[in-house]
């Protein structure tokens, strides 16, 4: 159960970094590492998938009568829905940017 929390913490730290970059305040990076877009995208998709799988497992366990509080099930469901919606919005923005680039005159 700690793996989804660490994944969520990593996702939140990435969101904070992106937010600070967008606002113009940059953070100092002590050990810069080469991070590719494909790796970051893959990790993010795996995180969203893990959240959805965890949510589904909690729902199934709750329906079968396991001793899981409804609040925990609903929180996991909302986390997975929020992560999916954020991923969907990023996909839409990337596609729009791609279409803008493709429609530029040469």
C-alpha positions as CSV (number, residue, x, y, z in Angstrom):
1,X,0.0,0.0,0.0
2,X,3.0,2.3,0.4
3,X,3.9,2.0,-3.3
4,X,0.9,4.0,-4.5
5,X,1.6,6.7,-1.8
6,X,5.3,7.1,-2.9
7,X,4.1,7.2,-6.6
8,X,1.6,9.9,-5.6
9,X,4.3,11.8,-3.7
10,X,6.6,11.6,-6.8
11,X,3.7,12.8,-9.0
12,X,3.0,15.7,-6.6
13,X,6.6,16.8,-6.5
14,X,6.7,16.8,-10.3
15,X,3.6,18.9,-10.3
16,X,5.2,21.4,-7.9
17,X,8.3,21.6,-10.0
18,X,6.3,22.3,-13.1
19,X,4.2,24.8,-11.2
20,X,7.3,26.7,-10.1
21,X,8.8,26.6,-13.6
22,X,5.5,28.0,-15.0
23,X,5.4,30.8,-12.5
24,X,9.0,31.9,-13.3
25,X,10.6,30.8,-10.1
26,X,13.2,28.2,-10.9
27,X,14.6,25.7,-8.4
28,X,18.3,25.0,-8.3
29,X,19.1,21.4,-9.4
30,X,22.1,20.0,-7.6
31,X,22.6,16.9,-9.7
32,X,21.2,17.4,-13.2
33,X,20.3,14.2,-14.9
34,X,19.2,13.6,-18.4
35,X,15.5,12.8,-18.3
36,X,13.8,11.9,-21.6
37,X,10.2,12.8,-22.3
38,X,9.4,9.2,-23.2
39,X,10.7,7.9,-19.9
40,X,8.7,10.5,-17.9
41,X,5.6,9.8,-20.0
42,X,5.9,6.1,-19.4
43,X,6.4,6.5,-15.7
44,X,3.4,8.7,-15.4
45,X,1.2,6.3,-17.4
46,X,2.4,3.5,-15.2
47,X,1.5,5.6,-12.1
48,X,-1.9,6.3,-13.4
49,X,-2.4,2.6,-14.3
50,X,-1.3,1.6,-10.8
51,X,-3.7,4.0,-9.2
52,X,-6.6,2.6,-11.3
53,X,-5.6,-1.0,-10.5
54,X,-5.5,-0.2,-6.8
55,X,-8.8,1.5,-6.9
56,X,-10.4,-1.5,-8.7
57,X,-8.9,-3.9,-6.2
58,X,-10.2,-1.9,-3.3
59,X,-13.7,-1.7,-4.9
60,X,-13.7,-5.4,-5.5
61,X,-12.6,-6.2,-1.9
62,X,-15.2,-3.8,-0.5
63,X,-17.9,-5.4,-2.5
64,X,-16.9,-8.8,-1.3
65,X,-17.2,-7.7,2.3
66,X,-13.6,-7.1,3.3
67,X,-12.9,-4.9,6.3
68,X,-12.1,-1.8,4.2
69,X,-13.6,1.6,5.0
70,X,-15.8,3.1,2.3
71,X,-13.8,6.4,2.7
72,X,-10.6,4.6,1.7
73,X,-12.4,3.1,-1.4
74,X,-13.8,6.5,-2.4
75,X,-10.5,8.3,-1.9
76,X,-8.7,5.7,-4.1
77,X,-11.4,6.1,-6.7
78,X,-11.1,9.9,-6.7
79,X,-7.3,9.8,-6.9
80,X,-7.4,7.5,-9.9
81,X,-10.1,9.6,-11.6
82,X,-8.1,12.8,-11.0
83,X,-4.9,11.2,-12.3
84,X,-6.7,10.0,-15.4
85,X,-8.3,13.4,-16.0
86,X,-4.9,15.1,-15.6
87,X,-3.3,12.7,-18.1
88,X,-6.2,13.2,-20.5
89,X,-5.7,17.0,-20.3
90,X,-1.9,16.6,-21.0
91,X,-2.7,14.4,-24.0
92,X,-5.1,17.0,-25.3
93,X,-2.5,19.8,-24.9
94,X,0.2,17.7,-26.6
95,X,-2.0,16.9,-29.5
96,X,-3.1,20.5,-29.9
97,X,0.6,21.6,-29.9
98,X,1.4,18.9,-32.5
99,X,-1.4,20.0,-34.7
100,X,-0.3,23.6,-34.5
101,X,3.2,22.6,-35.5
102,X,2.0,20.5,-38.4
103,X,-0.2,23.4,-39.7
104,X,2.7,25.9,-39.7
105,X,3.7,27.0,-43.2
106,X,7.1,25.9,-44.3
